[in-house]
Amino acid sequence: MKVDYAAKIPNNVNLAEDRQLTRALESWQPKYLAWWNQLGPKDFANNEVFLRTAVDVGQEGWANFGYVTMPEYRWGIFLAEPKPDRRISFGEHIGQPVWNEVPGEYRFDLRRLIAVQGDTEPASVEQQRHLGKTAPSLYDLRNLFQVNVEEGRHLWAMVYLLHRYFGKDGREEADALLERHSGDPDRPRLLGAFNEPTPDWLSFYLFTYFTDRDGKFQLHALTESAFDPLARTTQFMLKEEAHHMFVGATGVARVIQRTAELMKEHDTDDIRQYGGINLSIIQKYLNFHYSITLDLFGGDTSSNAANYYASGLKGRYHESERQDDHRLLNSTYKAEAVTDGHIDSIEVPTITALNQILQDDFIADCQNGVDRWNRILSEAGITTKLYLPHRGFNRQVGIFADYHITPEGVICSDEEWELKKSEWLPTPDDRSFVASLMVPVREPGKMASWLAPPATGIANKPIDYIYVKL
């Protein structure tokens, strides 16, 4: 499915055949560009960046690399190729043909799912808009901008669905996506993690590792949707989401690699005076970003999630690989709960535990990355290990929100929490120290003192390639 780049809005959805829709999207486009110029990456509008741009969505390849200034990036609307005779794979309508139009009874729920997903995309751009000023290398600066423009394209993907399938209500939702802003006290973003600041690059790497990984699992669940345009849209978004998680996973790994080198070189755990970040600080940042990301999964037991599943709107991660009836009418799931002041496992109806099931899959995926980071430490002869805190730690949403829970999974008193939280979460001093390291490095191939160089460059280019023309 080739992308029509002759169009004002690049697309592979035959946009030219629907003049009313084209006019609506072309009227939204200036609002989007105004938002990008106001709240997108600051101070780099005129710089050419070595970016990849989608050229098609087929297996033969979908990315083209070249220099482009970000305001001239060709954001567009791309759906993965349709699967012939695709059938609904779960819920009450299992076995029926998928929908290419919105069933009236599911109109509100589908619009809400799309609007919430769409709200996360510009939010992360807003959170990251100042990071270019302190990039630790040109390689990292380019990766930041690649993440930003792809989040912008993901916003376009959701806006297309809202405009194409939801009429006036959809157009109003699309406008609202540009009216809410990350951290705005009056019109904040819909989900808490997307209102947190991303003030430094350690935060950025952990955000892209954890929060973009939540995006992976949410998008996978939507690729199962009986509403085929949504499924095909999110299938293509996952191609780009993989790069965002790569930036996070390798970014954290490079920080840990440099920390390990400095610990060995100076034979000390405290390497701050040598321009590195202590493992204890990395752990506290990890604890914070992991816990606020877990909140994005919503309530651990949820009637809304159950209704979405039963209706065929949102499935499970790798739904087709699950060995059950894909209706979940009589099955149960062992979920965590707080009973009598202790954390226990209880049996609950599986269909009400879908958020926790998705969260369990996410946690297992996160642990794989932590294991890889620990191998870096082990290979350097360092016995300290990083870890994921208990899922109840520092939670604001779900069954643990009313409790203080230690990283080890023990419920503690308010007094103990206040006494110990500086050991578990970043303190103002920690954040101030990390901020002090955020000095930009602009010479090709050079890296800041607190992280190691990447293993390879981008698109077969060397590490010292000029990824951003300054």
N, C-alpha and C positions, 0 to 999 in steps of 0.2 A: 504494500500500500504506500505508494510514493506520496511525499508531502508536496503540496502545491505551493512553491515558494514565489510564484508570480502574484499570488494574492496579497492583499494588504495585511491580512492575518493568515500566516502559513497554517495549513491544515490538511488533513487527509479524510475529512468528513463531508466532502462535496459542499462546502459552505456556499459556493457561488450559486448553487441551485435553489437556495432559500434566501431571497432578497430581504425579506422582513427580518430574519435572524441576522443576516449579515449587517444590516443597518443598525440593529440593536447592539451588536458586539462592537461595531466600529464607533458607535457613540460612547461605549464604555471604555474603549481604548485610550482616549485622551485622559480620562480620569485615572486610569492605571499608570500612564506615563507620568502624570503629575505626582501621584503617590510615590513612584519609584524615585523621581528626582528630589522629592522632599524627604523621604524616609528610607530610601535605599542606600547602598554603600556611599559613604561620605567622601568627597574630595577626589574621586577617581573617575569622574564621568568622561573625561577626555583622553584617558589612557587606553591604549590598545592592549587587550588581554588575550592570551592564547587559550581560547575556549573551544569546547566541543558543542556542536549544534546538531540536533536530530535532522537527518535527511530522509529516512524512511523507518518503518517499524518492523520490517521483516527480519528473518534470521540471517540474511546476507550482510547485515550491518546497519547501524542506525545512527552513527555519530561521525561528524566531520570536524576536523580540528583546523583552527586558523585564528588569526588576529581579528578582533572586533572590539569596538568600544561598547560598553555595556548598554547605554541607552539605545544603541542600534542593534542589539541582539534580537534575533527573530523569534520572539515568543510565539507560540502557536498552540494548536489543538490537535492532538494525536491520539488516536485509539488503536489498540492492538488489533490484529487481523481477527475477524469473526471466526468462531469455530462452527463448522457446518452442523446443523441439527443439534445444537447444544440444548441440553435439558437441565431443568432445575434439579439440583443434587441433594437438597435437604429440605426439611420443613414440611408444612402441610401440602404443598404443591409439588412434592418430589415426583420426578418423572415427566412433568408437563414441559412443553416448550418454554424457553426463557422469554421474557417480555422485552419488546423493543419500544414500548410506550409505557407510561406510568399508570398502573391500575389506580382507579380513583380512591379505593379504600386505603391505599398505602401512600397517598400523595404527601401527606404531612410528614410522616416518618422518614420517607426517602429524602425529602427536601431538607429535613433537619440533619440527617446523616451527612449529606453533601455539604451543607453550610458549615457544620462543625469541622469537617475535614478541611474544607477550603479556608477556614479561619486560621488554621495552624500555619499555612504556607507563607502568607505575608508577615505573620507574627515573627517568625524566626529571622526573616530579613531585617525587620526593625530591631530585633534584639542584637543583631550582629553588625549594625551599620557603622560603628566606630572602630571595628577591629582592624580595618585596613591600615589605620595609622600606626599600629604597633606590630605589624606582621613580622614574625621571626625570620622570614626569608621570602624571596620572590616566588619560590615553589609554593609556599603556604599561602601567600597572598593570592596567587592564581586559584588555588583550591577553594579558598573562601569565596571568591567571586563566582566560581563554577557552581558552588552550592547555592549561592544567592540567586543566580539567573535561573537555575532549575527549580528553586522554590517558587520563583515568579511564574515559570511555565506551569507548575502544578496548580497554582492559583487560576491560571487561564483554563486549565482542564476542568476545574470545578465550576468556574463561571460559565463555561459553555453548556454544561449540563443544566445549570440553573436557568439560563436563558432559553435553551432549546426545549426543555420539557416542563417548565413550571410557570410560564407566562408572566403576568405582572408580579406575582409573589416571588418568582425566581429572580426577576430583575431587581426587585427591592432587596432581596438577600444578597445579590451580587454587589450592589452599591454599598450595603452595610459592611461587606468584607474590607472595604477601603476606608470606612468611617471609624471602625474600632481600631485601636492602636495598642501595642504592647506596653503595659504598665500605666496606661492612661487612667487617672483616678475616676473619670466620669464615664468613659467608654472603653473599658479594658477588653482584651481578648477573652474568648469564652472559656479557655482552660488555663488553670493556674500556672503551669510550668511555662507557658508562653507569655506570662507577664513578669517573669523573673529576668533581671538584667544578665547579660553575658559580657562582663566587663574585661575579660582577659582571655588569652588563648588556651590556658589550661581548662577554663570553663567551656570554651568553644569545642575543644576536642571531646570533653566528656558529654557535652550536649549532643554532639553529632554521633557519639557512640551510643548513648542511652536513649535520648529523645527521638532521634531519627530511627533508632531501632524499634521504638514503639510505633513509629510511622510504618515501618516494614510490616509489623504484625497487623496493624489496623488495615493497611492496604491489602494484605493477603486475605483477610477476612472479607473485604469488599470485593475482591476478585471472584469470590464464590457467589456473588449476588445474582438473584434471578432477574434483576434489571440489567440486561446485557450491556447497554451503553456505559453504565457505571463499572461493570466488571472489566470491560475492555479498556476503559480509561485508566483504571488503577493498575491493570497489568502493565501498561506502558510506563506509568509512573514508577513502578518498582525497578525498572531498568536504571533510572536515574537515581533512585533512593540508595541503590547499592554503593554508588560513589560517595554519598554523604557518610555512610557508615564506615567506608574505607578510610575516609579522612579522619574520622574519630578514632578508629581502632589503631591505625598506624601513627596518628599524632600522639596518643597516649603512650604507645610503645616507644616512640622516639624520646619522649620525656623520661620514661623509666630507664631506657638505655643510657641516657646521659647521666641520670642520677646514679645509676650503678657504677658508671665509669668514674665519677667524681668520688663516690664512697670508697672505691678501691684505691684510687690514686692518693687520697688523703687519709685513708684509714679512719674514717669517722662516719657516724650516721647523720651528723649535722653539717650539711654542705652549703648552707645558705651563704656563708662568707666567700664561697668559691663560685657563686653565681648559679647554683643548682637548686632544685626544689626537693626538699626532704620527702621521703616516702610517707611520713606521718601526715604531711600536708596533702599529698596526692590522695591518700586514703580518705581524708576528711572531705575533700572535693568530690571524690567518688561517692561517698555516703550521701552527700547532698543531692547530686544529680540523679543518682539511682532512685532515691526515695521520692523526689518530686515527679520523676517519670512514672513510677508505679501508680501515682495518683491519677494519671491520665487514663488508666483502664476503667475508672469509675468504681461503683459499688461492687463488692466481691460477689454478692448475690443481687441479681437485678431482674425485675420484671420487664423492664424495657428491652434488655438484651434477649430475654426469653421470647418476647413478642417479635423482635427483629428476626430471630432465628426461625420461629414457627412460620412467619410470613414469607421467608425466603429472601429477606433483604440483606442480611449479613451472616455469613457462615463462620466456621472455625478455621484456624490456621491449617492448611492442607486438608480441607474437609474430605476430599475424595479418597485420601489415604487412611481415613479412620475406619476401623473395623467395627461398625455398629449399624443400626438401622437408619441413621441420619434423620431421625425424628425425635428421639430422646424422650419418648413419652413415659417410659417406665424405668429408666436407668437412674442411678445415683452416682454421686461423685464425692470423694473424701476431701472436704474443704477445711480450712483453718477457721477457728472461731475462738472467742474469749468466753470462758465459762468459769465462774467462781474465782475470778482473779488470775486464771491461768490460761495459757494458749493451748488449745486442744484441737484434735481433728474430729469432725462430725460428718455424718452422711447427709447430703442435701440432694434434692432433685437436680440432675445434671443440667437440665435446661435453664435453671435459675443461676447456675454457677459458671455460665459461659465467660463472663469477664475474668473470673479467677483462672479458668482453664487457659484463656489466652495469655494471662499474666504468667502462668506456670511455664508456658512455652517460651515466653520472653525471657524469664529468669534463666532457664536452661541455656538459651542462646547467649545471654550475657555472660554466664559462667564460662563458656568456651573461650571468650576473649580474655577474661581474667586469668584463666589457666595459661594462655599464651604469654600474657604479661609476666606471670610468675616464672615461666621458663626462662625469660630474659634474666631475671634476678638469680635464678638457680644457676644458670650457666656462668654468671659472674661470681659465683661463690657466695652469694648473699642469702642468708637464711630467712630474712623477713619476707612475709607473703602478704599480698593484697587479698582482699576478700569482699564479697557482697554482704552487706549487713542483712539482718532478718527483714523480711518483707513488711513487718509492722513498724520498723524504725522510722521515726520522723514523718509519719503519715498524717495527711489532712483530709483524706477521702477514704471511705470504706470502713470496715469493721474495726480497724485499729485507730481510727481518727480520735477517739475519746481517751486514748491511753498513751502514756509514755513508755516506750519499749526500747531496751538497749539494743545495740548491734548484735548481741548474742541471742536476742529473742526473749528477754526476761522483762516482765512488767515491773516498772519502778515508780517510786513516788515522785511528786512534783519537786520535792526538795533534792532528791538524788539527781533528777534530770537537770535541774539548774546547776548543780555542783559539777556534773560530768559532761555536759553538752559541749563544752569547749574542747574536750578530748575527742569528740565524735564529729563535730561539724566545724566548718571554717570559721575562725574568729576574725574580727576586724584587723587584728595584727597579721593573721595569715593572708588575708586578702590584700592588705597593704604591701606585704612583702612580695607577693606574686605580681602585683601591679608594678612594683619597682623594677622588675625584670623585663617589663614589656617595652623594650627599646627596639624600634624598627631596624631591620637589617635589609639593606637594599642592594648590596653588591651581589651579582649573580654567583650562585654556588656557595655563598657564605650562610652560616646559620647562627642564630642567637646562642648564647652560652648555655642555656638551660635545656636544649634538646639536641638530639643527634640528627645527622642528615638522613634523608630517606634512602631506602635501598636502591631505588631506581627513579628515573625521571618520568615524565608524562609523555605518552604516545611516542615512545622510543627516542625521546629527546634526552640529552644529558642533564644532570642535576644543575649544571651551571648555565643552562639555557636561559634566555631572557624571556621568562614567562609573562612578565608584565613590563611594558615599555614605559619607563618613568621619565 
